[in-house]
């Protein structure tokens, strides 16, 4: 049952009744939500608006069938903003899972390779694309790396923090407890195809919340319904993103 959690949601529900009706159909029984924030945060580039985690939680809390909202996000140790985010999410009522973000050092040092060598590029460009690049393009990119090297930049740091294992484990653990009907996945990662298939094969519901055209092939092939988050933009975006 929908009961607005805030006066703002109550007003929006009157303006956008279809969005609320759609969510009521999805949250039609005991529901758990799983948010892969390290995956979801990148959706904002395509959406061209920002997801507001506080407003998202207020929307979820407006449905009494939503029993748990689990969010998975890395902590960049030594970064005050990142470290402060965890207690803030807990204060909002999220069930938070976190672990340290690893910074992977990736070399861009081209001092010891020929100008036309793709050795360094292999770390950044998929093999299928790299095979399409001509010698001139490879030399051009290596020259760019050489410019960075002269500035003292010999590597870049790539943050890495994957929660596929933790999320899949939690989904199947909740599945074993047999008290959840609807599993709402905020991620488009192919690794979730297995848990989603198991949930659906047992007669329960799995729904992917995502942006259109972004779901992985493996996840799409499960036949799971994909709900486009743009349908609830007004409920979950930053206020300054609204016209």
C-alpha positions in Angstrom: 0.0 0.0 0.0 1.3 3.5 -0.9 1.3 6.1 1.8 3.4 9.2 1.0 6.4 9.5 3.3 6.7 13.2 2.9 4.5 16.1 1.8 6.7 16.5 -1.4 6.0 12.9 -2.4 2.3 13.4 -1.7 2.2 16.3 -4.1 4.2 14.5 -6.7 2.0 11.5 -6.5 -1.0 13.7 -7.5 1.0 15.1 -10.5 2.4 11.7 -11.6 -0.2 9.0 -10.6 0.9 6.6 -13.3 4.4 6.4 -11.8 2.9 5.4 -8.4 0.5 3.0 -10.0 3.4 1.3 -11.8 5.4 1.0 -8.6 2.4 -0.4 -6.7 2.2 -3.2 -9.3 5.9 -4.0 -8.8 5.9 -3.7 -5.0 2.8 -5.9 -4.7 4.1 -8.0 -1.9 7.1 -8.3 0.5 9.9 -6.6 -1.4 13.7 -6.2 -1.1 15.7 -3.7 -3.1 19.4 -4.1 -3.9 21.3 -1.1 -5.2 24.8 -1.5 -6.7 25.8 2.1 -6.2 29.1 1.8 -7.9 27.2 0.7 -11.0 24.2 3.0 -10.7 26.2 6.2 -10.1 27.4 6.1 -13.7 23.9 6.1 -15.1 23.8 9.8 -14.3 26.0 10.6 -17.3 23.4 9.2 -19.7 20.4 10.4 -17.7 21.9 13.9 -17.5 20.4 14.3 -14.0 21.5 13.2 -10.6 20.1 10.5 -8.3 19.3 11.7 -4.8 19.7 8.8 -2.4 17.7 10.5 0.3 14.7 11.1 -2.0 15.0 7.5 -3.3 14.8 6.2 0.2 11.8 8.4 1.0 10.0 7.1 -2.1 10.7 3.4 -1.1 9.5 4.1 2.4 6.2 5.2 1.0 5.4 1.6 0.2 4.7 -0.6 3.2 5.6 -3.7 1.2 9.2 -2.6 0.9 11.0 -4.4 3.8 14.6 -3.7 3.1 16.7 -1.4 0.9 20.2 -2.6 0.6 22.9 -0.4 -0.9 26.4 -1.5 -1.8 29.1 1.2 -2.1 32.9 1.4 -1.6 34.7 3.5 0.9 37.8 5.5 -0.3 39.9 5.4 2.8 41.3 8.8 3.7 38.7 10.6 1.7 36.5 12.4 4.2 33.5 12.8 1.9 33.5 9.1 1.1 34.0 8.0 4.7 31.2 10.3 5.9 28.8 8.9 3.3 28.4 5.6 5.1 26.9 6.8 8.4 24.7 9.2 6.4 23.3 6.3 4.4 22.7 4.3 7.6 20.9 7.4 9.1 18.6 7.4 6.1 17.6 3.8 6.8 19.6 2.0 4.2 21.1 -1.4 4.9 24.7 -0.6 4.0 27.4 -2.9 2.8 30.8 -1.4 2.1 34.5 -2.3 1.7 37.6 -0.3 0.8 38.0 0.9 -2.7 41.2 -0.4 -4.3 43.2 1.9 -6.5 44.8 -0.1 -9.3 47.9 1.5 -10.7 47.9 1.2 -14.5 51.2 2.0 -16.3 51.3 4.5 -19.1 55.1 4.5 -19.3 56.0 4.1 -23.0 59.7 4.9 -22.6 60.8 1.3 -23.3 58.5 0.3 -26.1 58.5 1.1 -29.9 56.2 3.9 -31.1 53.9 1.5 -32.9 53.6 -1.0 -30.0 50.1 -1.6 -28.6 51.5 -3.1 -25.3 50.4 -0.2 -23.1 47.1 0.3 -24.9 46.1 -3.3 -24.2 45.3 -2.3 -20.6 42.8 0.3 -21.7 41.4 -0.8 -25.0 39.4 -4.0 -25.7 41.2 -6.5 -27.9 38.4 -6.4 -30.5 38.8 -2.6 -30.9 42.5 -2.6 -30.6 42.7 -4.9 -33.6 40.9 -2.2 -35.7 43.3 0.6 -34.9 45.9 1.4 -37.6 49.6 2.1 -36.9 49.1 5.8 -37.1 46.5 5.8 -34.4 48.6 3.7 -32.1 51.6 5.9 -32.6 49.4 9.0 -32.0 48.2 7.6 -28.6 51.7 6.5 -27.6 52.9 10.0 -28.3 50.2 11.3 -26.0 51.4 8.9 -23.3 54.9 10.2 -23.9 53.8 13.8 -23.2 52.3 12.7 -19.9 55.6 10.8 -19.1 57.6 14.0 -19.6 55.3 15.7 -17.1 56.2 13.0 -14.6 53.0 10.9 -15.0 54.0 7.3 -15.5 50.7 5.6 -14.3 47.1 6.4 -13.6 45.0 5.1 -10.7 41.8 3.2 -11.5 39.4 2.8 -8.6 37.9 -0.7 -8.3 35.3 -2.0 -5.9 33.0 -4.7 -7.1 30.0 -6.0 -5.1 28.7 -8.7 -7.4 29.5 -11.5 -5.0 28.0 -9.7 -2.0 24.9 -8.7 -3.8 24.3 -12.2 -5.3 24.9 -13.8 -1.9 22.4 -11.5 -0.2 19.8 -12.0 -2.9 20.0 -15.8 -2.6 20.2 -15.6 1.2 16.9 -13.7 1.2 15.6 -16.1 -1.3 16.3 -19.1 1.0 14.5 -17.3 3.9 11.4 -17.5 1.7 9.8 -14.3 3.1 10.5 -12.1 0.0 8.3 -12.1 -3.1 9.9 -9.3 -5.1 13.6 -8.8 -5.7 14.4 -5.3 -7.2 17.8 -5.0 -8.7 19.4 -1.7 -9.3 22.2 -2.9 -11.6 22.8 -3.9 -15.2 25.7 -6.2 -14.6 25.7 -9.6 -16.3 26.9 -11.4 -13.2 23.3 -11.1 -11.7 21.8 -13.3 -14.5 22.3 -16.4 -12.4 20.6 -15.2 -9.2 17.8 -13.6 -11.2 17.1 -16.9 -13.1 17.0 -18.9 -9.9 14.5 -16.4 -8.3 12.3 -16.5 -11.4 12.4 -20.2 -11.8 11.1 -20.6 -8.3 8.1 -18.5 -9.1 9.1 -15.3 -7.5 9.5 -11.9 -9.1 12.7 -10.1 -10.1 12.7 -6.6 -11.6 15.6 -4.6 -12.9 15.6 -0.9 -12.4 17.8 0.7 -15.0 18.1 3.2 -17.9 16.8 2.1 -21.3 19.3 0.3 -23.5 21.9 -0.2 -20.7 21.0 -3.7 -19.5 23.7 -6.4 -20.2 22.8 -9.0 -22.8 23.0 -11.8 -20.2 20.6 -10.1 -17.8 18.3 -9.1 -20.6 18.1 -12.7 -21.8 16.6 -13.8 -18.4 13.4 -12.2 -19.6 13.2 -10.0 -16.4 11.1 -6.9 -16.6 13.1 -3.8 -16.9 11.7 -0.6 -15.3 13.1 2.6 -16.7 14.1 4.9 -13.8 13.3 7.9 -16.0 9.6 7.2 -15.2 10.2 8.3 -11.6 12.7 11.1 -12.2 10.7 13.7 -10.3 10.7 11.5 -7.2 14.4 10.6 -7.1 16.4 13.4 -8.7 18.1 16.5 -7.2 15.7 19.4 -6.9 17.9 21.6 -9.2 17.6 19.0 -12.0 13.9 19.7 -12.3 12.6 22.3 -14.7 
